[in-house]
Amino acid sequence: MKVLLTGSSGFLGQEILKKLLAKNHKVLGLDIRKGLVNHKNFKFFKTDLKKKANINIKEKYDVAIHTAAIQPFKKDENFKKYINGNLITGKNFFDIAISLGIKKFIICSSFSVYGKTKKYIHENENLNPKNFYGLSKKFLESLAEYYHDNYNINVIILRFDGIFGQNQNLPSLIKMVIKNAILNKKIVLFNSGKLKRDYVYVEDAADSIILSLKKIDKYKFDVFNIGSGFPKTNLKITKTIVRYLDSKSKVEVIKNKNKNFNQDIFMNISKAKKKLEFKPKKLINNLKKIGFKK
Ligand SMILES: NC(=O)c1ccc[n+]([C@@H]2O[C@H](COP(=O)([O-])OP(=O)(O)OC[C@H]3O[C@@H](n4cnc5c(N)ncnc54)[C@H](O)[C@@H]3O)[C@@H](O)[C@H]2O)c1
């Protein structure tokens, strides 16, 4: 299969690329950063998708995976940044992919499209994003629907929960806990450690994309939540990591609220389990795969 992959130098993009090359697929990578892989089946163009790019390629491709995005590294509400970074980028991506003859699309979205909620969220829930990042992903999803309707293309949208793994760049609880536990430093948890999240391991997230590639002929336009399916409190996640690393870190819970995350966030992933045959692994099994240095 010939695959167009945007964000091929990113955290998730690199993992997808590894899996595609291992399966002998030919990949055309686009990223604003430099290409990180040298492989006979990997072509790379350093491209800023915020601008109209002229990809001078005559050959046709089969499928496109869009991971390139601007992510909320810190709490900021810069409308232009997210609209340019995720919506304009999305429009240019669709135009390039369609010019390469692609009819099958897999789009990375986020749990942020749902906004605040305290229950297991199903895919058909109202989208009510509470920040410009979530809003830009909601617009990207609408754009995908527009292209599906007008260009007769198949689209799968995957809404990811927080993705974790060794090379993750976004700050997260798991990243903080691992760092402190390795150094035997005290770990302080806000909201009494009671907040629940459903972080998904990067290999599982990449698997959901590979599974989508296999199923896309069947689903004309479909949306799937992707988490681990095992939501846990921050305290439980922390204790699991501290125990696994045999760390001497003390865990302290305080009542203060974390200003960035102060709600339970987890999605119902039963649709992905059933229709994509998605089988994420448990936290402890994924921790074993990450090469920790103590
Ligand atoms: N990491 C998470 O926790 C998480 C959670 C939910 C959804 N997602 C979504 O999953 C996808 C992958 O996330 P990630 O963690 O790998 O992100 P990342 O930031 O590591 O990777 C994104 C890649 O896109 C590239 N990129 C950004 N803007 C570009 C542009 N204008 N032109 C070309 N390339 C550009 C970046 O250089 C980077 O290599 C994104 O769409 C993200 O919104 C991620």
The ligand as an SDF file (V2000), in Angstrom:
LIG
                    3D

 44 48  0  0  0  0  0  0  0  0999 V2000
   -0.3730   13.4220   22.0920 N   0  0  0  0  0  0  0  0  0  0  0  0
   -1.5890   13.3800   22.6150 C   0  0  0  0  0  0  0  0  0  0  0  0
   -1.7690   13.2130   23.8350 O   0  0  0  0  0  0  0  0  0  0  0  0
   -2.8140   13.5400   21.7050 C   0  0  0  0  0  0  0  0  0  0  0  0
   -4.1020   13.4770   22.2820 C   0  0  0  0  0  0  0  0  0  0  0  0
   -5.2150   13.6280   21.4700 C   0  0  0  0  0  0  0  0  0  0  0  0
   -5.0510   13.8290   20.1050 C   0  0  0  0  0  0  0  0  0  0  0  0
   -3.7970   13.9020   19.5580 N   0  0  0  0  0  0  0  0  0  0  0  0
   -3.6660   14.1410   18.1150 C   0  0  0  0  0  0  0  0  0  0  0  0
   -2.8420   13.1120   17.5550 O   0  0  0  0  0  0  0  0  0  0  0  0
   -2.0340   13.6470   16.5150 C   0  0  0  0  0  0  0  0  0  0  0  0
   -0.5860   13.3430   16.7680 C   0  0  0  0  0  0  0  0  0  0  0  0
   -0.1730   13.9280   17.9970 O   0  0  0  0  0  0  0  0  0  0  0  0
    1.3550   13.9280   18.4530 P   0  0  0  0  0  0  0  0  0  0  0  0
    1.3730   13.8370   19.9250 O   0  0  0  0  0  0  0  0  0  0  0  0
    2.1080   12.9660   17.6280 O   0  0  0  0  0  0  0  0  0  0  0  0
    1.7860   15.4130   18.0430 O   0  0  0  0  0  0  0  0  0  0  0  0
    3.2630   15.9480   17.7410 P   0  0  0  0  0  0  0  0  0  0  0  0
    3.2460   17.4160   18.0330 O   0  0  0  0  0  0  0  0  0  0  0  0
    4.2970   15.1170   18.3810 O   0  0  0  0  0  0  0  0  0  0  0  0
    3.3800   15.7100   16.1780 O   0  0  0  0  0  0  0  0  0  0  0  0
    2.7570   16.5250   15.2300 C   0  0  0  0  0  0  0  0  0  0  0  0
    3.6880   16.6400   14.0530 C   0  0  0  0  0  0  0  0  0  0  0  0
    3.0520   17.5020   13.1010 O   0  0  0  0  0  0  0  0  0  0  0  0
    4.0150   18.3830   12.5730 C   0  0  0  0  0  0  0  0  0  0  0  0
    3.3730   19.6070   12.1520 N   0  0  0  0  0  0  0  0  0  0  0  0
    2.7370   20.5110   12.9270 C   0  0  0  0  0  0  0  0  0  0  0  0
    2.3080   21.5390   12.1630 N   0  0  0  0  0  0  0  0  0  0  0  0
    2.6820   21.2690   10.8920 C   0  0  0  0  0  0  0  0  0  0  0  0
    2.5510   21.9610    9.6580 C   0  0  0  0  0  0  0  0  0  0  0  0
    1.9650   23.1750    9.5760 N   0  0  0  0  0  0  0  0  0  0  0  0
    3.0490   21.4120    8.5300 N   0  0  0  0  0  0  0  0  0  0  0  0
    3.6820   20.1990    8.5920 C   0  0  0  0  0  0  0  0  0  0  0  0
    3.8530   19.5090    9.7350 N   0  0  0  0  0  0  0  0  0  0  0  0
    3.3650   20.0390   10.8720 C   0  0  0  0  0  0  0  0  0  0  0  0
    4.9880   18.6500   13.7490 C   0  0  0  0  0  0  0  0  0  0  0  0
    6.2480   19.1090   13.2820 O   0  0  0  0  0  0  0  0  0  0  0  0
    5.0470   17.2770   14.4130 C   0  0  0  0  0  0  0  0  0  0  0  0
    6.1180   16.5080   13.9190 O   0  0  0  0  0  0  0  0  0  0  0  0
   -2.3660   15.1320   16.4480 C   0  0  0  0  0  0  0  0  0  0  0  0
   -3.3130   15.3430   15.4350 O   0  0  0  0  0  0  0  0  0  0  0  0
   -2.9570   15.4420   17.8090 C   0  0  0  0  0  0  0  0  0  0  0  0
   -3.8330   16.5350   17.7700 O   0  0  0  0  0  0  0  0  0  0  0  0
   -2.6870   13.7520   20.3380 C   0  0  0  0  0  0  0  0  0  0  0  0
  1  2  1  0
  2  3  2  0
  2  4  1  0
  4  5  1  0
  4 44  2  0
  5  6  2  0
  6  7  1  0
  7  8  2  0
  8  9  1  0
  8 44  1  0
  9 10  1  0
  9 42  1  0
 10 11  1  0
 11 12  1  0
 11 40  1  0
 12 13  1  0
 13 14  1  0
 14 15  2  0
 14 16  1  0
 14 17  1  0
 17 18  1  0
 18 19  2  0
 18 20  1  0
 18 21  1  0
 21 22  1  0
 22 23  1  0
 23 24  1  0
 23 38  1  0
 24 25  1  0
 25 26  1  0
 25 36  1  0
 26 27  1  0
 26 35  1  0
 27 28  2  0
 28 29  1  0
 29 30  1  0
 29 35  2  0
 30 31  1  0
 30 32  2  0
 32 33  1  0
 33 34  2  0
 34 35  1  0
 36 37  1  0
 36 38  1  0
 38 39  1  0
 40 41  1  0
 40 42  1  0
 42 43  1  0
M  CHG  2   8   1  16  -1
M  END
$$$$
